[in-house]
Amino acid sequence: MKNKIRQLGKHFLTGALAMLTAGCILTGCSSGGSSVISENENRKNVLSYEDAQKELSTLLKKVDQRTVSNPVLDIYSDETTQADALADISTFPIMVQGSGQIDIEVAAATEMSADAPDDWLNVVAKEFNKSGAKIGGKSVSVSVRKITSGEVVTYMLDGGYRPQVFAPSNFAWGEMLKAEGMGVIKLTDRIAGNTAGILIKKDVYDTFIEKYKEATVKNVLEATIAGDLVFAYTNPYTSSTGLNILTAMLYSFDESNPLSDTASNKLLEYQRKSPPVAYTTAVLRNQASKGVINAMVMEEQAYSNTPELKDYIYIPAGIRHDHPVYTFDYASAEEQEAAKLFVEFCQSEKMQEIATQKGFNRHDDYEAQDSGLDGKGYLAAQKVWKQNKNGGKPIIAVFIADVSGSMDGSPLNSLKKSLINASSYIGSDHYIGLVSYSSRVTVNLPIAQFDATQRAYFSGEIKNLSAGGNTATYNAVLVGLDMLQKKAEEVPDAKLMLFVLTDGEQNEGFTLERVTPIVGGLQVPVYTIAYNYSSTKDLETLSNVNEAACIKADTDDIANQLRNLFNVQI
């Protein structure tokens, strides 16, 4: 059995891919040379699997821990809705604020509403707001909100968000809203031309072409399954490129019906061999720089603005990303007219010149590949991915919650609510445990299948958490690792994960340097959420050991951070 667990760990490490922060709008933990322990040091100090188990057993004897004998069963908990798991829309920032008598909000894809060079629509909006546009004698302006296309759909369908204008990366999102009964009015098919595609490292590309002859989605998938490529893509619930490539994959599996059992089974086979889906494109760039992957998805505009990827070949794939623009039937006649004026301004020669300078309007000769799907089909494709993203393997995960004194009050209350709501994204076929810690480590909930009863215990124990004491983070990590190892004896071929939520640096118990060799030897990815926490070097180091995610969150955005992390990973 130990050999099986060791093989599982090795297989997972080979395929592991870091995931950083949610949906392009939130700043993730930095990566690079600032870690307390360098990546080279991490690798050098990693123990063998057997030695890591022995060291874990030795250190645990010195950890002050207890187990809750009668965990609280939350029998009064209401069923969590999708809306419960959403943070306030204000967590997605307004990048340009209009002040006209008629002001319309544009929910805009992040590749054109972020910071330079990904700020084309912000530039256009500022110019438009200075242009003196009027309707019926009233001044007109636009406000631009930076938000991923997938999050717009989520917030409109589940959170009651109602922007007057939606400018997604591609048309799939508009079709999804239409399929769900939203009164969608398309204003144009394009305001800034773009494509999405696959990047393959140059030295690998030559070998790939020699064997597979042509760089197509189908061939990339075959090469990944054969072990000739390590290809990664982004979350299709938030990322337009991720959704695009996912549906292109399903189409390549079965052109007659991309949602068939044949396509679904082939996706399952592929997911068994591929790295986990990444949170954002930034994660892919980070992992490519480390050599963890050699092929990935990206939009052409982002690729053109990322000089560190110059040793990659770009191949357009799937549908085009021309940034269609929509308004809605709930918008007033004046607001709809203002939206049309803004679209015309975006399409003006001067604004298009700026778009080209920002990396758009390339590969205009590329013709979109048929996905074989309509709006309902895109929604169904997301569900197919959700069912198959773990390659058919159950997850064994332990959540480790910091309840030291600094978490008292609003931080802990926010964390409790967000963790309970986000847990609705965890499937009942997985195995979940809960640990809390301050000076002492408490096993609040031993690992068990996440059925209705375990969910009720999970909710009850989270609600029962209280804060006080110091911060023995790495003692808690050791306890969590031990729980995972023991449960893996009972659940063969499972994926093991730790999630650590903390708001401060360790100041009691074992140090980071003492536990990282064990984490590396056991090959368990540790996803860290730095909550209201300015210095993330230690957590970054811990997550980097086995290529997991390090995420920064605060009281306002913790709900979205956890929701997106769980949606991708569990």
C-alpha positions, 0 to 999 in steps of 0.5 A: 500500500505504501508503494501505491501511495508513493506512486500516487504522489509521484504521479501527482507531482509530475502533473501538478500545476500552480494556481494563483489568484482568482479571476484576473482581478486579485493580486496573487502571492508573488513568485520568484527569488523573494522566497524565504527558501529558494526553489533550488533549496526546496528541491535539494532539501526534499526527503525521500518518501520513506524518510519524510514519513519517518520525520513526520512521525518524529515531529508529531510527537512534539506537537500539542494537538487534540481531537474534538470528540463530539463535533458540532452538527449544523442541523439548522444550516440553510442550503447554500445558494450560488448567490451566497458564494459571491462577494459584493460586485465591488470587489471587481474594481471600477477602472474608469468612472463616468460622470455624465447625466447618462452614465453606463457601466461597461463590464469589460474583459480584463485583457482590455480593462486592467493596467497597461498594456492591458488597458485599451478600453480604459483609454478609450473610455477616458477619451469618450468621456472627454468627447462631449457626447450627448443624447437629447441634450444630456451628457453621456459617459461610460464607467468601466469595471474590470471583471473576467467574462466568466464572472460577469455571466456568474454575477448576472445569472446568480448575483443580480448584477445588471451592467448596461453593457457587456464586452466579453472576450468572445461571443460564447458568453453572450450566447450563454446569457441568452440561453439562460433567458437574459434579454441580450441585444448584440451591438457589434461582433467586434471592437478589438480583434484577437485570437486565443490559441496554444503556445508550445516551446520552440525546442519542443515544437520542432519535435512535436511537428516532426511526429504529429505533422500539424499543430492542431488541438487534436494533435496537442491532446494526443501528444499530451496523452502520449507524454510528448507535451505537458499542456495546461489550460485555464479555468473555463468558468472564468477564463475565455481562453479556458472555455474556448480551448475546452470546447475545442477539445470536446469538438476534437474528441467528437465532431458530431456531438461535442457533448457526447459520452465519447467526448466526455470519456476522452476528456476524462482520459485526457485529464488523467494525464494533464496538469490540473487546470490553472486559475489564471494565465499568470499561473501558466507563465509562472509554471512555464518559466519553471519548466513545469509545462511546455505548452499552454493556452493564451490570447494572442494579445497577451502573448504579444505583450509578454516578452519572456515568452518569446521562445514559444510558438503561438498557434491560433485555435478555437473561436475568435476573441474579437470582443463583441459588445452587448446591451440588455433589454432592461437598459433604458432607451437612453442607455442603449443609445449611449451604448451604441455611441460608445461602440462607434467610438471604439470602432473609430480609426484613432481608437483602433490604432491604439488597439493595434498598439496594445496588441490587438487586431492581429491574425485578422485572417484567422477563421474561427473553428466551429465548436459545434455548440450554442449557448446551452451547449457552452453551459453544458460543456462547463458541467462536463469539465466539472465532472471530469476535471480530476480525471475520475479520482477522488480528492482527499483534502484537509482544511487548516484554519488559523484561529490565532488572536489576530483573527478575532472579530470580522476576519474570522467571521468573514472567513467562516461564512466564505468557507461554508458557502464556498464548500458548496462547490465541493463534490460529495464524492470527495473526502474532507477534514478540518483542522484549526490552530493557534498555539495548539492544533485541533482536529475539528473534523476527521476526514470523511466522505463529504456527504450531507452528514459530513457537510453538516459537521463541517459547517457546524465546526466552522461556525463554532471556531473562536480565536485566541493564542499564537500561530503554530502554522507548521505544527498544523501542517504536520497534523494535516499531512498525517491525516492525509497519509492515513486516509490515503491507506483507505482510499487508493488512487486519490489526490491529496491536498492541504488548504491553509488559511492564515492571517499571519506569520508563524510564531510558535512551534516548528518553522517553515524550514523544518517542514518543507522537506517533509512536504516535498517528500510526501509530495502533497500540494499545499494551497495557501490563502494569505488572509489580510496578510501583507507578507506572503514569502513563507506561504509562497515558499510552502506552496511552491514546494509541490507547485500549488497555489498561493493566494492573497485575499482580504475580508471583501474578496475571500468569498470569490477567492475560495469559490474559484479555488474550489471550483477549479481544484476540488 
